[in-house]
Amino acid sequence: MPYQDPLGNYVLGDRVPVVIVYGELDKTANTAPNVPVPPPLRFSVPALYQAIGGPEKLMFELEGAGHSAVWERPAEIVHDIAFQWLHNKHKVWGLTSGNYYRDSTGVLTPV
């Protein structure tokens, strides 16, 4: 259950805005469905996003990126997302919330 402060506000995604960036080919942070592991060892970035209780959360899945996206071809996109997030008061490309897939041409598709 997402943590709430004594007033009932969510901490993550509310008092603390969140941005998540991950690669569609990342099999380290996303356990493949056919891999037989116990539930505590299963990880999913989309499930992490869903577990954040507050409304101020953004997630971008990058086409063609793996686990080391900051050192791969889409590194410039990751750097741009981080720069915008830090310099535009938790906005990226004008967005403050939502889950998006970014293809290699820069098209954002809501997920």
Secondary structure, DSSP 8 states (H G I E B T S, - for coil): ---B-TTS-BTBTTTB-EEEEEETT-SSSS--TTS---GGG---HHHHHHH--SS-EEEEEETT--TTGGGSTTHHHHHHHHHHHHHTTS-BTTBSSEEEEE-TTS-EEE-
